[in-house]
Amino acid sequence: MSDIKVIIAGPRGRMGREAVQLVERTENYQLVAAIDYKYDGKLLQDVDGFGSSEVPVYGDIEKCLALVEADVLIDLTTPEIGMHHTKTALLHGIRPVVGTTGFSKEDLAELQSICEEKEIGCIIAPNFAIGAVLMMKFSQLAGKYFHDVEIIELHHDQKLDAPSGTAVKTAQMISAVREQKIQGHPNEKETIQGARGADFEGMHIHSVRLPGLIAHQQVMFGSDGQTLTIRHDSYNRASFMSGVKLAVDTVVKLDTFVYGLENIIE
């Protein structure tokens, strides 16, 4: 089997650094370039913490793709940059694996359309932790039987989007099987705005942001005389790498758009 040639966008981030290590230690992966606006024209070894890697760094994706042959782009940047990177990669015939969250419905629809037109694979995952994906799948199963549910997601205080992509994806998955209802007392009133969290089709999502947290979520279901809580905790970014590897191994075989790892986990 030939090596999978990988470009990583966002190598200096905490997830990006883990992804670089993943690619470098995986036998059939080859890191061929990195994209980082701050280190254009440098080598990855010129960036603190990357040892002796002689992989070239490019400031923009167009220049990178004009000079580097690759199979997969791993993007771990921001929604705006990630959208540009993903579209550009697809148009160049490179399959993206995207861990950036915060894409709009319109963004996702546009990317899906490009994938269908080009017959090329793309995986966007709100969460790469296998345990988090199972938490979402278990929550969807529970949503068939428990129609009252609240989601509490907890992340580090530098996270830009709220609710998290994982929380939104969880709510969407539950909504697909849940009997829709408005929860709580019909005359309920917030004495402080936002006390009940975000409202997603009657379900409530609460976002906690504190230093010391990484990525955590619990889904609480209630019914007469009982509650069910499904929780997942990531204690470091290494927890996401098994999902990144699964996505890379899968996307090279795909010719379709996939949103969420739950769609490739049997």
HUDA-V112577 format. One record per pair of residues at least 24 apart in sequence whose C-alpha atoms are under 10 Angstrom apart, sorted by the first residue. I is the first residue (numbers start at 1). GAP is how many residues later the second one is. D is the distance in whole Angstrom. If there is no record, write none. Layout:
((I	GAP	D) (I	GAP	D))
This chain:
((1	27	8) (2	26	7) (2	27	9) (2	28	10) (3	24	8) (3	25	5) (3	26	5) (3	27	6) (3	28	10) (3	68	9) (4	24	6) (4	25	5) (4	26	6) (4	27	8) (4	28	10) (4	66	8) (4	67	6) (4	68	7) (4	244	9) (4	245	9) (4	248	8) (5	24	6) (5	25	5) (5	26	6) (5	27	6) (5	28	9) (5	63	10) (5	64	8) (5	65	5) (5	66	5) (5	67	6) (5	68	9) (5	89	10) (6	24	6) (6	25	5) (6	26	6) (6	27	7) (6	28	9) (6	62	10) (6	63	9) (6	64	6) (6	65	6) (6	66	5) (6	67	6) (6	68	7) (6	88	10) (6	89	10) (6	90	10) (6	242	9) (7	24	6) (7	25	6) (7	26	5) (7	27	5) (7	28	7) (7	48	10) (7	49	10) (7	50	10) (7	54	10) (7	57	9) (7	58	9) (7	61	9) (7	62	9) (7	63	7) (7	64	8) (7	65	6) (7	66	5) (7	67	6) (7	68	8) (7	87	10) (7	89	9) (8	24	9) (8	25	7) (8	26	5) (8	27	6) (8	28	9) (8	49	10) (8	64	9) (8	65	6) (8	66	5) (8	67	6) (8	68	8) (8	69	10) (8	88	10) (8	89	10) (9	24	9) (9	25	6) (9	26	5) (9	27	6) (9	28	10) (9	48	9) (9	49	9) (9	50	10) (9	51	9) (9	52	9) (9	64	7) (9	65	6) (9	66	5) (9	67	6) (9	68	7) (9	72	10) (9	73	9) (9	76	8) (9	89	10) (10	24	8) (10	25	6) (10	26	6) (10	27	9) (10	64	9) (10	65	7) (10	66	5) (10	67	5) (10	68	9) (10	71	10) (10	72	9) (11	24	7) (11	25	7) (11	33	9) (11	36	9) (11	39	9) (11	46	10) (11	63	10) (11	64	9) (11	65	8) (11	66	9) (12	24	8) (12	26	10) (12	32	10) (12	35	8) (12	36	9) (12	37	9) (12	38	9) (12	64	10) (12	65	10) (13	63	8) (13	64	8) (14	62	9) (14	222	9) (14	223	7) (14	224	9) (15	60	10) (15	61	7) (15	62	9) (15	84	9) (15	221	9) (15	222	6) (15	223	8) (15	224	10) (15	225	8) (15	226	9) (16	58	9) (16	59	8) (16	60	6) (16	61	8) (16	83	10) (16	221	9) (17	32	9) (17	33	8) (17	59	10) (17	220	9) (17	221	10) (18	218	10) (18	219	7) (18	220	6) (18	221	10) (18	222	9) (18	223	7) (19	55	8) (19	56	10) (19	57	9) (19	218	9) (19	219	9) (19	221	9) (19	222	7) (19	225	8) (19	226	9) (20	24	10) (20	30	9) (20	33	10) (20	54	10) (21	29	9) (21	217	10) (21	220	10) (22	216	9) (22	219	7) (22	220	9) (22	222	9) (22	223	8) (23	218	10) (23	221	10) (23	222	8) (23	225	10) (24	29	9) (26	219	9) (28	221	10) (29	216	10) (29	219	9) (29	220	10) (30	40	9) (30	41	10) (31	24	7) (31	25	10) (31	39	9) (31	41	10) (32	24	7) (32	25	9) (32	32	10) (32	36	7) (32	37	8) (32	38	7) (32	39	10) (33	24	6) (33	25	8) (33	31	8) (33	32	9) (33	34	10) (33	35	7) (33	36	9) (33	37	9) (33	40	10) (34	24	6) (34	25	9) (34	26	10) (34	27	9) (34	30	8) (34	39	9) (34	40	9) (34	41	10) (35	24	6) (35	25	6) (35	26	7) (35	28	10) (35	29	7) (35	38	10) (35	40	9) (35	42	10) (35	50	10) (36	24	7) (36	25	9) (36	41	10) (37	24	9) (40	24	10) (60	25	9) (61	24	6) (61	25	10) (61	27	7) (61	28	8) (62	26	7) (62	27	9) (62	30	9) (65	24	8) (65	27	7) (65	29	9) (66	26	9) (69	25	9) (70	24	7) (70	25	9) (71	24	6) (71	25	9) (71	177	10) (71	180	10) (71	181	7) (72	24	6) (72	25	7) (72	49	10) (72	50	9) (72	176	7) (72	177	10) (72	179	8) (72	180	7) (73	24	6) (73	25	8) (73	49	10) (73	175	9) (74	24	6) (74	25	8) (74	26	10) (74	49	10) (74	50	10) (74	170	8) (74	173	10) (74	174	8) (75	24	6) (75	25	7) (75	49	9) (76	24	5) (76	25	9) (77	24	9) (78	24	8) (78	25	9) (78	82	9) (78	83	10) (79	24	6) (79	25	9) (79	28	10) (79	81	10) (79	82	9) (80	27	10) (83	24	7) (83	25	9) (83	27	10) (83	28	8) (86	25	8) (86	36	8) (86	37	10) (86	38	10) (87	24	7) (87	27	8) (87	28	9) (89	33	10) (90	24	7) (90	25	7) (90	28	8) (90	29	10) (90	30	7) (90	31	8) (90	32	8) (91	24	9) (91	26	10) (91	27	8) (91	29	9) (92	26	10) (93	25	8) (93	26	9) (93	27	7) (93	28	9) (94	26	8) (94	27	9) (94	28	9) (94	158	9) (95	25	7) (95	26	6) (95	27	5) (95	28	8) (95	153	9) (95	156	7) (95	157	7) (95	158	10) (95	159	9) (95	160	9) (95	162	10) (96	24	9) (96	25	7) (96	26	5) (96	27	6) (96	28	8) (96	151	9) (96	152	9) (96	155	8) (96	156	9) (96	161	10) (97	24	9) (97	25	6) (97	26	5) (97	27	6) (97	28	8) (97	147	8) (97	148	10) (97	150	7) (97	151	7) (97	153	10) (97	154	7) (97	155	10) (97	161	10) (98	24	8) (98	25	6) (98	26	5) (98	27	6) (98	28	8) (98	29	10) (98	30	10) (98	146	9) (98	149	9) (98	150	10) (98	161	10) (99	24	9) (99	25	6) (99	26	5) (99	27	6) (99	28	7) (99	29	7) (99	66	10) (99	141	10) (99	145	8) (99	161	10) (100	24	8) (100	25	8) (100	26	7) (100	27	9) (100	65	9) (101	24	8) (101	25	6) (101	26	8) (101	59	9) (101	60	8) (101	63	7) (101	64	5) (101	65	8) (102	24	8) (102	58	9) (102	59	6) (102	60	9) (102	61	9) (102	62	8) (102	63	6) (102	66	10) (103	58	10) (103	62	9) (108	149	9) (108	150	10) (108	151	8) (109	148	10) (111	146	8) (111	147	10) (112	144	8) (112	145	5) (112	146	8) (112	147	9) (113	143	10) (113	144	9) (114	142	10) (114	143	9) (115	139	10) (115	140	7) (115	141	6) (115	142	6) (115	143	10) (116	139	8) (116	140	6) (116	141	7) (117	138	10) (117	139	10) (118	137	8) (118	138	9) (119	135	8) (119	136	5) (119	137	6) (119	138	9) (120	131	9) (120	132	9) (120	133	9) (120	134	7) (120	135	4) (120	136	6) (120	137	8) (121	129	9) (121	130	6) (121	131	7) (121	132	7) (121	133	4) (121	134	4) (121	135	5) (121	136	6) (121	137	8) (122	125	9) (122	126	10) (122	128	10) (122	129	6) (122	130	9) (122	132	7) (122	133	8) (122	134	7) (122	135	5) (122	136	6) (122	137	8) (123	121	10) (123	124	7) (123	125	9) (123	127	9) (123	128	7) (123	131	9) (123	133	9) (123	134	6) (123	135	5) (123	136	6) (123	137	7) (123	138	8) (123	140	10) (123	141	10) (124	123	9) (124	133	8) (124	134	6) (124	135	5) (124	136	6) (124	137	8) (125	40	9) (125	41	9) (125	44	10) (125	118	9) (125	119	9) (125	122	9) (125	133	8) (125	134	6) (125	135	4) (125	136	6) (125	137	9) (125	138	10) (126	38	8) (126	39	5) (126	40	5) (126	41	9) (126	42	9) (126	43	7) (126	44	10) (126	133	8) (126	134	6) (126	135	8) (127	37	9) (127	38	8) (127	39	6) (127	40	10) (127	42	9) (127	88	9) (127	113	7) (127	116	8) (127	117	9) (127	133	8) (127	134	8) (127	135	10) (128	38	10) (128	109	10) (128	111	8) (128	112	5) (128	113	7) (128	114	7) (128	115	4) (128	116	6) (128	117	9) (128	118	9) (128	119	8) (128	132	9) (128	133	7) (128	134	10) (129	86	10) (129	103	9) (129	104	9) (129	105	8) (129	108	9) (129	109	9) (129	110	6) (129	111	4) (129	112	7) (129	113	7) (129	114	6) (129	115	8) (129	132	9) (130	102	10) (130	109	8) (130	110	7) (130	111	9) (130	112	7) (130	113	6) (130	114	9) (130	116	9) (130	131	8) (130	132	9) (130	135	9) (131	100	9) (131	101	7) (131	102	8) (131	103	9) (131	108	9) (131	109	9) (131	112	9) (132	34	8) (132	38	10) (132	83	9) (132	84	9) (132	85	8) (132	86	10) (132	99	8) (132	100	6) (132	101	8) (132	102	8) (132	107	10) (132	108	9) (132	111	10) (132	129	10) (132	130	9) (133	33	9) (133	36	10) (133	37	9) (133	99	9) (133	110	9) (133	127	8) (133	128	6) (133	129	6) (133	130	9) (133	132	8) (134	96	10) (134	98	9) (134	127	9) (134	128	7) (134	131	9) (135	35	9) (135	82	9) (135	83	9) (135	84	8) (135	95	6) (135	96	7) (135	97	6) (135	98	10) (135	127	10) (136	30	8) (136	31	9) (136	33	8) (136	34	5) (136	35	9) (136	36	10) (136	37	7) (136	38	8) (136	81	10) (136	82	10) (136	83	9) (136	94	9) (136	95	9) (136	96	9) (136	124	10) (136	126	8) (137	33	8) (137	36	8) (137	37	9) (137	125	7) (137	126	10) (137	128	10) (138	32	10) (138	36	10) (138	81	10) (138	92	8) (139	31	7) (139	32	9) (139	34	8) (139	35	7) (139	79	10) (139	80	7) (139	81	9) (139	82	9) (139	89	10) (139	90	9) (139	91	7) (139	92	9) (140	30	8) (140	31	9) (140	32	9) (140	33	6) (140	34	5) (140	35	8) (140	36	8) (140	37	7) (140	38	8) (141	32	9) (141	33	8) (141	36	8) (141	37	9) (142	32	8) (142	35	9) (142	36	9) (142	77	10) (142	78	10) (142	79	8) (142	86	9) (142	87	10) (142	88	9) (143	28	10) (143	30	9) (143	31	5) (143	32	8) (143	33	9) (143	34	6) (143	35	5) (143	36	8) (143	78	8) (144	30	8) (144	31	9) (144	32	9) (144	33	5) (144	34	5) (144	35	7) (145	32	9) (145	33	8) (145	34	9) (145	76	9) (145	77	10) (145	78	9) (146	28	10) (146	32	8) (146	33	9) (146	74	10) (146	75	6) (146	76	6) (146	77	6) (146	78	10) (146	81	9) (146	82	9) (147	27	9) (147	28	9) (147	30	9) (147	31	6) (147	32	6) (147	33	7) (147	34	7) (147	35	10) (147	36	9) (147	55	10) (147	56	9) (147	74	7) (147	75	8) (147	76	8) (148	30	9) (148	31	9) (148	32	9) (148	33	8) (148	34	9) (148	35	6) (148	36	9) (148	54	9) (148	55	7) (148	56	9) (148	72	8) (148	73	6) (148	74	6) (148	75	7) (148	79	10) (149	25	9) (149	29	10) (149	34	8) (149	53	9) (149	54	6) (149	55	7) (149	56	9) (149	70	7) (149	71	6) (149	72	4) (149	73	6) (149	74	9) (149	78	10) (149	79	9) (149	80	10) (150	33	9) (150	46	10) (150	47	9) (150	48	10) (150	49	10) (150	50	10) (150	52	9) (150	53	6) (150	54	5) (150	55	6) (150	56	8) (150	68	9) (150	69	6) (150	70	5) (150	71	7) (150	72	9) (150	79	10) (151	46	9) (151	47	10) (151	52	8) (151	53	6) (151	54	5) (151	55	6) (151	56	9) (151	66	7) (151	67	6) (151	68	5) (151	69	6) (151	70	9) (151	78	10) (151	79	10) (151	80	10) (152	45	9) (152	52	8) (152	53	6) (152	54	5) (152	55	6) (152	56	8) (152	64	8) (152	65	6) (152	66	5) (152	67	6) (152	68	8) (152	79	9) (153	52	8) (153	53	6) (153	54	5) (153	55	6) (153	56	9) (153	62	8) (153	63	6) (153	64	4) (153	65	6) (153	66	8) (153	78	10) (153	79	10) (154	52	8) (154	53	6) (154	54	5) (154	55	6) (154	56	8) (154	59	7) (154	60	8) (154	61	6) (154	62	5) (154	63	6) (154	64	9) (154	79	9) (155	52	8) (155	53	6) (155	54	5) (155	55	7) (155	56	8) (155	57	9) (155	58	5) (155	59	5) (155	60	5) (155	61	6) (155	62	9) (155	79	10) (156	52	8) (156	53	5) (156	54	5) (156	55	5) (156	56	6) (156	57	5) (156	58	5) (156	59	7) (156	60	9) (157	51	8) (157	52	5) (157	53	5) (157	54	5) (157	55	8) (157	56	8) (157	57	9) (158	51	8) (158	52	8) (158	53	8) (158	56	10) (159	50	8) (159	51	10) (159	55	10) (159	56	10) (160	49	10) (161	46	10) (162	36	9) (162	43	9) (162	44	9) (162	45	6) (162	46	9) (162	47	9) (163	34	9) (163	35	8) (163	42	7) (163	43	7) (163	44	6) (163	45	9) (164	41	10) (164	42	10) (164	43	8) (164	44	10) (164	51	9) (164	53	10) (165	95	10) (166	49	10) (166	50	10) (166	51	8) (166	94	9) (167	38	7) (167	39	9) (167	40	9) (167	49	10) (167	50	8) (167	51	9) (167	52	9) (168	32	8) (168	37	8) (169	90	9) (169	91	8) (170	47	10) (170	49	9) (171	29	7) (171	30	9) (171	32	8) (171	33	9) (171	34	8) (171	48	9) (172	28	9) (172	29	9) (173	89	10) (174	29	10) (175	25	9) (175	26	8) (175	27	10) (175	28	9) (215	24	10))
